[in-house]
Amino acid sequence: MEAGADHLRELLRVIFPGRDEFWEGQEEGLRRCLTGQDSLVLLPTGGGKSLIYQMAALLMPGVTLIVAPLVALMDDQVDNLRRIGIDRAVQITRTVTMTGKSERIHDLLRAGVYAMCYISPERLQIERFRSALVTVREAMPIPLVVVDEAHCISEWGHDFRPAYLNLARVSRQFGRRADGHPPAIVGLTGTASRAVLRDLQNALGIRNLDAVITPKHFRRAELTIETARVHSDRKLEALEGIVRALPEKLRVRTTELFAPRDQGRICGIVFCPFTRGPFSTETVAEHLRSRFHVAVPTYSGAKPTHERTAVSKEFKDDVYPLLVATKAFGMGIDKPNIRYTVHYGMPPSLEAFYQEAGRAGRDRKPAHCMVIVSVDNEQRAERVLAPDCDLEDVSRDGGDRGERDDVDRALWFHLKAFQGVDADVNEVAGLLDKLGPLGSGGRVLLSYKDEDGQRSIERALHRLVVLEVVADYTVDYSSRRIEVHKAHYRVGTAVRAGRAYVSGYSRARARRLFPEEGESAATEARDEILSCTKTLVTFIYDTIELSRRTAIRSVWRWAKQGGRDNTKLWEILLNYLTETEFSATVLRILVEDEHALSQWSEMLEEVTSRRDLDELYGALDRAQSDFPDHPAILGMRAVVAAMRGETEDVAAYAAGCMRYLRERYAAEPALMEQYAAWLVGQITQRHPKSLSRTVLKMTTDDDGTVCRCVSRAVRDPRVRIALVPQMLRLLAKDVRSVTELQVVEE
C-alpha cells in the first residue's frame, strides 16, 4: 500500500461524511495536486472530479482558483460545499461585481477566509482582478488553478471561448505555490476526443504522459439509454408519451413520478436547443405544465442572473420535480436524485450527450436517458453531413433555425460559429488597421458596442495571439473596452507560429502549409500576417469545422442504429469513447506512416468477429473526429462500411478520401493511384454490389485526376465500364472548352 493512503482515506471520511473510499482516479489526482504536479483528469460524469480539487484546496495553505464556464456550475459547487458544512468557498461573478461586493471578497481572500474562489475565464482578462491576485499572492500562496469542464479550452470543442486562450499563461504568472514555484494546473472534464485532449495539453502546457488520468471504462451501468425517431411536427406528443411511460421505465408507481416534495422526489431534466420558438424551453415547459398540471420552470443563459440562480436553487431543493433547460444548466451540476433526462433534439456530439445525460444517476441508482430525434429528410441529412460536402454547400442547404429538422437545428448553431474563411480574415484585417505599427509593441485601447462586437474582436485577437502578433489583452466589461498588448513583431514570426500550431495536429500539413524554406515570401508584416491568418483559418475550417459536422453525423448514426436497444446504444457509445487496441493501432499508423496502405490492410485482417468490426468502427469514428479530412481514415471508413453492407457510406467515404487526397494533401499521381487501387480492391472483395456506385461517386465533380488514377490503377472490366459516363462528361467538357476558345479567337 502506498505510504499515506490510510491517512488520506481518514481525511476523506472527516471532510466528506459518508465517503469511505476514493473512486477511480480521485486519489491519484489528489496526490498530484498536493505535490504540485499538473494534471488532466478525464473521468466520467458523476465520477467525482470536483472532490479532487476541493479536498486538495482544504489541505493546502492558500487560495485555490477554480475557473468554471457557467454561473450555475459555480453556484452548485459552492452550495454543495455549504450543505456539508464547508463555507470556505466563494464565487466572483458579474452580479457580485455589479453589487459592489468584489472588493470585500478580495479583502477576505487576502485574510485567508476562503480556501476556494470560483471565477469565469473572462475574469482573468480583467486588469483589476489581476491586480487583486497580485496582492493576494503577496499575503498567501495560490498553489492550485483548476480548470473545470476543461474541454471548453479547445477550439475543437463545442463550448470554446476565446478567454480560455490565455488561462494557463496568466495563471502561472499571477499564482504562486508556497515554495515560490508557479501553481499546479489541473484540468477536469468528463470526456475528450484525442484532438480536444491534444488541445488541452498544448493550451495548458501539460505534456507529461503521466499527467493524464483516464478511467478504465466509461460505462455507467446505472443509466439506460433509448432513442425515439419522430417527425418534427410530432415532437411534443412524443415527449408527452415519454414522460407518461417513465414510471414503467423507472419501475415506480405512476403517482410517484410527480409526488409531493416531502415524499421523496423523482426529478428530471428536459434539454432543449432554443430559448424561443417551437423547439424552445418555454414552448416545451408550457406543454408539460398543461398536460401534467405540475410546475415546470425553465433555465437558460438568456434569463437574468437572479432568475437563473433562483431556479437552480429551487430545483436542487426539490421544489420542482422537472426542469426544462438549455445546455447552460447541464454542465457540472450535481443533484443526486435526477432519475431521467430527455434530449428534445440531437446533441451536437456523443461527448455532449454523455456529459449531459450524465446529470442523471449521480447517486449510482438506476436512471433513464432519452433522446428524441427528428430527421425528417434523411437524404438531405446524409448530403449535408457527408464527409465530402463543402461548408458553402451546407450554408446553402442547411442551418434554417427551427424550420426543418434536428440536423438543420444543429447546423444553425454550427454555422453561427463558422461564418466563413473570408469573414474571419476580414475581422483580423480590420483589427490590424486599429492596432497601428506592428513592430514596436505597446498598448492599444479598443471599444465595442455589444456582445457581438466583443466576440468579433476576441475572435480576431485569438488568431493574432496564435500567430504571436498579440502578447495579451484585458477586457473592461463595464466600459466595453479591450486593451491589447502588442508583441514586438518581426517578419517571419507568423509563419513559425502558424507552423507550430498546425504541427500539433499534423506535421505533414504544417510543412505543406507553412514551408520552412524562405520562411516568408512577404516583406511587409501586415501582408505576412494576413497571409498566415488565411492559411491558419483555412486549416481550421478544413479540420475543426469538418470535425464538428462529423460529430453531428456520428450522433445521428448512433441514434438511428440503436433505437430502443440500450445494449446497442451503449456499445456504440463506448466504442466511440473508449480507447481500444484498434484505437492505438490507428494512431500508431498515423504517426509512423500515415499512407501505409499495407498496414491499414493488416489491421482489417485483424477483424475476425462482429465485435471486432464494431470496435474498429468506433475507433475510426473517433479518429475521424480528430482527423476529419485524412484520406486514410476516410478510406478505412469506406472499407468498413463495405464490410457492414452500408452502400451509401462506402461511396461517400471513398469519394471524400480521393477528393481530400488531391485537394488538401496535394498527393502525387502515384500515391493517388495506390489509394484508388486499394479502395477498389477492398470494396470488390467485401461488397462488390457497391462498386459501380462508389466509382461514380469518386469521380463525380472530378477534374479528371481521380478518373485517370482509377482507370490506370484498376483493370477490372466492371470498374472501367462504370467510368465511361465520367469519361464522356470530361470529354464533353474539353470539347466545350475548345469551342469557347475558338469563339473568343474569332
Stockholm file with secondary structure:
# STOCKHOLM 1.0

chainA/1-746         MEAGADHLRELLRVIFPGRDEFWEGQEEGLRRCLTGQDSLVLLPTGGGKSLIYQMAALLMPGVTLIVAPLVALMDDQVDNLRRIGIDRAVQITRTVTMTGKSERIHDLLRAGVYAMCYISPERLQIERFRSALVTVREAMPIPLVVVDEAHCISEWGHDFRPAYLNLARVSRQFGRRADGHPPAIVGLTGTASRAVLRDLQNALGIRNLDAVITPKHFRRAELTIETARVHSDRKLEALEGIVRALPEKLRVRTTELFAPRDQGRICGIVFCPFTRGPFSTETVAEHLRSRFHVAVPTYSGAKPTHERTAVSKEFKDDVYPLLVATKAFGMGIDKPNIRYTVHYGMPPSLEAFYQEAGRAGRDRKPAHCMVIVSVDNEQRAERVLAPDCDLEDVSRDGGDRGERDDVDRALWFHLKAFQGVDADVNEVAGLLDKLGPLGSGGRVLLSYKDEDGQRSIERALHRLVVLEVVADYTVDYSSRRIEVHKAHYRVGTAVRAGRAYVSGYSRARARRLFPEEGESAATEARDEILSCTKTLVTFIYDTIELSRRTAIRSVWRWAKQGGRDNTKLWEILLNYLTETEFSATVLRILVEDEHALSQWSEMLEEVTSRRDLDELYGALDRAQSDFPDHPAILGMRAVVAAMRGETEDVAAYAAGCMRYLRERYAAEPALMEQYAAWLVGQITQRHPKSLSRTVLKMTTDDDGTVCRCVSRAVRDPRVRIALVPQMLRLLAKDVRSVTELQVVEE
#=GR chainA/1-746 SS CCTTHHHHHHHHHHHSTTCCSCCTTHHHHHHHHHTTCCEEEECCTTSCHHHHHHHHHHHSSSCEEEECSCHHHHHHHHHHHHHTTCCCEEECCHHHHHTTCHHHHHHHHHTTCCSEEEECGGGGGCHHHHHHHHHHHHHSCBCEEEETTGGGGCTTSTTCCGGGGGHHHHHHHHCBCTTSSCCEEEEEESCCCHHHHHHHHHHHTCCCGGGEECCSCCCCTTEEEEEEECCGGGHHHHHHHHHHHHHHHHTCCGGGTTCCGGGCCCEEEEECSBSSSTTBHHHHHHHHHHHHCSCCCEECTTSCHHHHHHHHHHHHTTSCSEEEECHHHHTTCCCTTEEEEEESSCCSSHHHHHHHHTTTTTTSSCEEEEEEECCSCHHHHHHHTSTTCCHHHHHHHSCCTTTSCHHHHHHHHHHHHCCCHHHHHHHHHHHHHHHCCSSSCCEEEEECSSHHHHHHHHHHHHHHHHTTSEEEEEEETTTTEEEEEECCCCTTHHHHHHHHHHHTTCHHHHHHHSCSTTSCSCSSHHHHHHHHHHHHHHHHIIIIIHHHHHHHHHHHHHHHHHTTCHHHHHHHHHHHHSCCHHHHHHHHHHHHHTTCHHHHHHHHHTCCSHHHHHHHHHHHHHHHHHSTTCHHHHHHHHHHHHHHTCHHHHHHHHHHHHHHHHHTSCCCHHHHHHHHHHHHHHHHHHCGGGHHHHHHHHHTTCCSHHHHHHHHHCCCHHHHHHHHHHHHHHHHHHHHHHHHHHHHHC
#=GC SS_cons         CCTTHHHHHHHHHHHSTTCCSCCTTHHHHHHHHHTTCCEEEECCTTSCHHHHHHHHHHHSSSCEEEECSCHHHHHHHHHHHHHTTCCCEEECCHHHHHTTCHHHHHHHHHTTCCSEEEECGGGGGCHHHHHHHHHHHHHSCBCEEEETTGGGGCTTSTTCCGGGGGHHHHHHHHCBCTTSSCCEEEEEESCCCHHHHHHHHHHHTCCCGGGEECCSCCCCTTEEEEEEECCGGGHHHHHHHHHHHHHHHHTCCGGGTTCCGGGCCCEEEEECSBSSSTTBHHHHHHHHHHHHCSCCCEECTTSCHHHHHHHHHHHHTTSCSEEEECHHHHTTCCCTTEEEEEESSCCSSHHHHHHHHTTTTTTSSCEEEEEEECCSCHHHHHHHTSTTCCHHHHHHHSCCTTTSCHHHHHHHHHHHHCCCHHHHHHHHHHHHHHHCCSSSCCEEEEECSSHHHHHHHHHHHHHHHHTTSEEEEEEETTTTEEEEEECCCCTTHHHHHHHHHHHTTCHHHHHHHSCSTTSCSCSSHHHHHHHHHHHHHHHHIIIIIHHHHHHHHHHHHHHHHHTTCHHHHHHHHHHHHSCCHHHHHHHHHHHHHTTCHHHHHHHHHTCCSHHHHHHHHHHHHHHHHHSTTCHHHHHHHHHHHHHHTCHHHHHHHHHHHHHHHHHTSCCCHHHHHHHHHHHHHHHHHHCGGGHHHHHHHHHTTCCSHHHHHHHHHCCCHHHHHHHHHHHHHHHHHHHHHHHHHHHHHC
//
